[in-house]
Amino acid sequence: MSTPRSGQLVKVVEGMKYHMKVQLGKTTCRKSAGLNIDLERCSFQPGLQADEMPICTFRVWDRPWIPARQVSNMQCVV
């Protein structure tokens, strides 16, 4: 396994298996900006409480020759 980014592991299997840990919450960025968003400057909204920003871990199995990705082991804690 390798760690290309903080909170993410990549494992080579039949395809790629990603193990991710992410924090979810409302940000100051607008969805209407589409792909033009600078994610490095997209911070969480001020005043959010910890119970409004769960931390989730999950696995994604990507096999490029199959049109769907498989998401498993999703767990969120507040």
Buried (B, 14 or more C-beta within 10 A) or exposed (E): EEEEEEEBBBEEEEBBBBBBEEEEBEBEBEEEEEEEBEEEEEEBEEEEEEEEBBBEBBBBBBBEEEEEEEEEEEEEEE
